[in-house]
Amino acid sequence: MDIYVAFAQGNRSHMEDTYCLELNFGGNKDWVFGGVFDGHMGSEVAELAAERMPGMFLEKIKSGEGTEKSFEDSYEEISGMGNFFNVGCTALSFFIKKNEIWVANAGDSRMISLNRRNTEQITTDHRVDNNRELSRVKRAGAKVKAGYVCRGDPGLMPTRSLGDHYFKEVGIIARPDIFFRKIRGAKAAFVAATDGVWDEMENEAVASVVRESESSREAAGVILSICLTGSMMAVDNLTVIVIRNY
């Protein structure tokens, strides 16, 4: 398996994205754990998640918790750590075990899968343009303005995140959606990235780069180059992990 992570600050004054990537996870040669974490209003929660998520998840798996519950409990526990008044992060993490992959997502980072012919968006973006998420935060009492979930004047674009305790009263939750896929075929690949990438490139454009590249490292570099130098030019932090089963 060929895996590579790349990142760039983009046209932001500072970097709030972080990531984790552990090969031979827990001492198992066919296990991998990784994730991308997009901080907002500061990088504290993103850094905490990148540091603590792998070990916390591994401890729960080894204690006999199921994979989904291990993800759910890890997200909730990290979200509850510290007094992060209005600091938070989105969180997309994945666990590969042999030919299986579990993906947990809270926020608007995204993972796609692809093979020679087809592209699939695995995760669901948690923003107010998602009708299910919009209804949920409105039921909790949120006001929605210009694409942001608001409590008074402050607002958040993602409807799920870790931290962000100030916004819990208006429906911002840490609970991830969890997805499972078999890794099928010698040309299977996955891309996990923060929203800065997806705001610049469509799913199929990212998939085409991976198909045309000789390695995950090359693909990740080309994706960042397109985001940073294309007609749109990235205005957000960028982090991308490319996983190829060949």
N, C-alpha and C positions, 0 to 999 in steps of 0.2 A: 504494500500500500504506500502510495506517494502522497505526502501531506506537506503543505507549506502555508505559512501565515505571513502576510505583509500588511503594513499600515502606513498612514501618512496623516499629517496634521490638517492638510487642506488649508483653506483660507480662513482659518480661525486663529485667534490670538493664543490659544493654548490647546493642548491635547487632553481630551477627557475620555477617549476610548481606551479600553484595556482588553486583554485576552488571556486565556490560559490554553495550554496544549501539552498534554502528558501522554507520550507514547509508552508502551509497556506499562500501562496503568495498573497500579497495585501489584506490580511484579508479574503481570500476565502479558505474554508476548503478543497475544491477539486482542488485547483490550486497548482502547484509546479513549481519552476524555479531553474535551476541548470546549471552548466557549468564547463568545464575543460580548462585551459589556460596554454600553454606550452611556457615559455619564452626562448629567445635565445639572446646571447650577454648581458644578464642582465635580471632581473626580473621585471623591472619597469612597462612595458606595461602590463604584465600578472597580476601584482598586481592591476593596475589601472582598468583593465577589470573586475576582480573578484569583486572589490569594487563598480564600477559604473554601470556595465551592468544590474543587476536586477532592480535597481531604474529607470534607463533610459528607459528600456523596459516597465516597468509598467506604467510610465508616458505617454508613447506613446499609449499604449493599452487603457488606461483610457480616453485619449483625442479623441479616435475614430479611430485611425490608425488601419489598418488591421494587422494581426499577421506577415505576411511576410515583409511588409514595416517597421513595428516596429523593427524587427530583422535587416533588411538592414540598416536602418538609425542609429540604435544604434552601429552597427559595424563600420560604416563610421565615426561617431562622435568620438567614442573612439579612433579609429585609428588616427584621426587628432589632438588629444589633445597633447600638449607638443611638444618639439623639439627632438624627438627620432631619431637621425641621423641614426643609424644602430641597434637600439634596437627594438625588436618586440616580438610578441607571436602569436601562433596559437590559434584559439578560436572555441570551440564546445559548444553550449549552447542549452538548451531544455526547452520547456514550456508545462506542462501537465495541461489540463483542462478537468476534469471529465474523460471520456474514450478516450480522444484524446491526441496526442503528436505531437508537432512541433519541429523540430531539425534544427539548423542553424550551418553550419560548414565552416570555412575558415582555411585550413591547413591540417595537416596529423594526427590529432586526429581522432578518429573513434567511431561510435556507431553501435552496432548490436542489433537485436531483436531476440527473441527465444521463442519457446513454447516447449511442451514435445518432439516434433519430428523434428522440422525445425529450421534452423538458417538463418537469413538474415543480410547482411551488408547493413545498411540504408544509411550511408554517403559514399561519394566518397573521396578518398585520393587525396589531391592536391600536387602531386610531379611530377617530370619530367618523371617518368615511366607511367604517365597518358598521353596518346597521345594528348588528347584535351588540357590539360594544357601545354604540351611541345610546341605545335603549337602556342598557344596563347602568351607565353613569347618570343618565337623566333620572332614572328611578331612584338613584341614590341622592339626588338633589343637586347635581352638577349643572352649572350654566355653561353652555357651549358657545364660544365666540371665535369666529375666524379659524376654525379647526382645532381650537384648544379647549381642554377641559378646565374650567375655571372655578376657583373658590375665592370669591372676592375678585381682586385684580389679578393675582398671579394665576398662571395657567400652564398646563402641560399638554404636549401634543400626543404622547403615548397614553393609552388608557390603562396600561398595566406596567408596573415597574417595581424595582426593589427600593427600599427607603421611602422617601417622599411622604413622611408621616403627616405632614400638613394636609395632604390631599386625600388621605384615606376616608375622610368623612364624605367625600363626593365621588366615591366609587373607584378610586385608583387602587388596584389590588396587585398582589405579588404572585397570585396563583398562576402557574404556567399552563398553557395548552401543551399536551404531550402527544407526540406522534411516533409511530413505529414503522420501519420499512425493512424489508430484506435487501441485502446488497447483492444484486443479481447481475451476472455477466462480467466479462473481463474488461468491459469499457464503461462500467458504472462510475459515476462521479457525483460529488456533492460540493456545493459552495455555500458557506455561511458568511454573512457580512452584516455590518451595521447599516443603518438606513442611509448614511451618506453615499454608499455605493448604489443602492437601489433608487435613490432620488436622481441619480445621473444615468443609470443604465437599466434597460428592460431585462427581464429574466432571460429571454432568448439571446440577447446580445452577450450577456455574461456566459451563457452556455456555449455559444459559438466560439468565444475565446478559448474556453477550456478544451473544446473538441479540436481546435486548430493548433494547440500548444503541445510541445514535446514533454512538458513536465508541469507539475503543480507550481513550481517556483516561477516558471515562465508565465503561466496563466495568471497568477496573482499579480506579477509585475505589470503585465499588459493591462489588466483590469484597472489597476491604480493609475497607470499612465493615461488611459482613456479618460478616466474621471478627472484627472488633474489638468489635462491639456486640451480636452475636447471643447466643443463650442459652448457647453454649459459652464465648465470649470467648477470643480467641487468647492462648495462653500462650507462644507461640514467635514468633521473628522472622518477618516476612512479606515476600516479594518476588514480584511477578507481572509478566510481560511479556505483553501482549495484541497479537496480530498479526491484522489483518483485511485481506483481499484486496479491499477496497472502501472 
